[in-house]
Amino acid sequence: MSHIDILVATTSGNTEYLADQLSDQLIAAGHTTELHYEPDYQQLMTGDPAIWLCCIASHGAGDYADSMLDFAEQLSAQQPHLPLLRYAVIAVGDSNYDTYCAAGRDCDERLQQAGATRLVSRLEIDMATDDPEQKSTDWLRSFIAAL
Ligand SMILES: Cc1cc2nc3c(=O)[nH]c(=O)nc-3n(C[C@H](O)[C@H](O)[C@H](O)COP(=O)(O)O)c2cc1C
């Protein structure tokens, strides 16, 4: 049994809905979760062992969606060292934008730079073509297997 902090970057709610569903599936698989709809940088940066599932929608010109803008700014400015963190990223976007999934890709890169361990490869969900629930449910199996 693991505890998973689910960090959510959303503006219009799609990613929040997706994160809720993934949380339910993790709980059904015997894990515990905490959903962070507006992730608090100080609260999460404890330096203790942790597992993050980052569900990140891109907005603007490849920016993080509103609910995680503050967190992303601090992550970029403070460049923390997070060797005890294990994580995975689900990047949500729309391939009609040149900056497709840019925020999720940025998050993945920054956590790598922080020395965190990526549990499974980043999932990218294209809202223009994909079925988000199906795709994320399939991916979650490999995430759970890696815990
Ligand atoms: C104003 C606006 C800007 C967007 N910019 C991007 C972008 O730069 N890159 C991308 O991949 N998707 C972009 N998208 C698509 C969103 O990521 C997509 O609609 C997603 O489902 C929004 O998730 P949310 O409802 O959780 O905020 C944009 C959408 C809007 C409405």
The ligand as an SDF file (V2000), in Angstrom:
LIG
                    3D

 31 33  0  0  0  0  0  0  0  0999 V2000
   -7.0170   29.3140  -23.8810 C   0  0  0  0  0  0  0  0  0  0  0  0
   -6.4840   27.8930  -24.0170 C   0  0  0  0  0  0  0  0  0  0  0  0
   -5.1250   27.7030  -24.2180 C   0  0  0  0  0  0  0  0  0  0  0  0
   -4.6100   26.4140  -24.3640 C   0  0  0  0  0  0  0  0  0  0  0  0
   -3.2570   26.2490  -24.5840 N   0  0  0  0  0  0  0  0  0  0  0  0
   -2.7700   24.9950  -24.7620 C   0  0  0  0  0  0  0  0  0  0  0  0
   -1.3710   24.8050  -25.0190 C   0  0  0  0  0  0  0  0  0  0  0  0
   -0.5770   25.7350  -25.0660 O   0  0  0  0  0  0  0  0  0  0  0  0
   -0.9230   23.5200  -25.1890 N   0  0  0  0  0  0  0  0  0  0  0  0
   -1.7630   22.4520  -25.1440 C   0  0  0  0  0  0  0  0  0  0  0  0
   -1.3170   21.3200  -25.3170 O   0  0  0  0  0  0  0  0  0  0  0  0
   -3.0990   22.6100  -24.8870 N   0  0  0  0  0  0  0  0  0  0  0  0
   -3.6150   23.8440  -24.7010 C   0  0  0  0  0  0  0  0  0  0  0  0
   -4.9520   24.0240  -24.4560 N   0  0  0  0  0  0  0  0  0  0  0  0
   -5.8260   22.8330  -24.3740 C   0  0  0  0  0  0  0  0  0  0  0  0
   -6.0920   22.4430  -22.9230 C   0  0  0  0  0  0  0  0  0  0  0  0
   -4.9540   21.8850  -22.3310 O   0  0  0  0  0  0  0  0  0  0  0  0
   -7.2300   21.4150  -22.9020 C   0  0  0  0  0  0  0  0  0  0  0  0
   -8.4320   22.0580  -23.3180 O   0  0  0  0  0  0  0  0  0  0  0  0
   -7.4130   20.7840  -21.5370 C   0  0  0  0  0  0  0  0  0  0  0  0
   -8.4540   19.8410  -21.6150 O   0  0  0  0  0  0  0  0  0  0  0  0
   -7.7500   21.8120  -20.4840 C   0  0  0  0  0  0  0  0  0  0  0  0
   -7.7680   21.1670  -19.2420 O   0  0  0  0  0  0  0  0  0  0  0  0
   -8.5140   21.7790  -17.9810 P   0  0  0  0  0  0  0  0  0  0  0  0
  -10.0080   21.7480  -18.2870 O   0  0  0  0  0  0  0  0  0  0  0  0
   -8.1640   20.8410  -16.8790 O   0  0  0  0  0  0  0  0  0  0  0  0
   -8.0240   23.1490  -17.7500 O   0  0  0  0  0  0  0  0  0  0  0  0
   -5.4780   25.2920  -24.3040 C   0  0  0  0  0  0  0  0  0  0  0  0
   -6.8420   25.5080  -24.0890 C   0  0  0  0  0  0  0  0  0  0  0  0
   -7.3560   26.7910  -23.9480 C   0  0  0  0  0  0  0  0  0  0  0  0
   -8.8330   26.9780  -23.7190 C   0  0  0  0  0  0  0  0  0  0  0  0
  1  2  1  0
  2  3  1  0
  2 30  2  0
  3  4  2  0
  4  5  1  0
  4 28  1  0
  5  6  2  0
  6  7  1  0
  6 13  1  0
  7  8  2  0
  7  9  1  0
  9 10  1  0
 10 11  2  0
 10 12  1  0
 12 13  2  0
 13 14  1  0
 14 15  1  0
 14 28  1  0
 15 16  1  0
 16 17  1  0
 16 18  1  0
 18 19  1  0
 18 20  1  0
 20 21  1  0
 20 22  1  0
 22 23  1  0
 23 24  1  0
 24 25  2  0
 24 26  1  0
 24 27  1  0
 28 29  2  0
 29 30  1  0
 30 31  1  0
M  END
$$$$
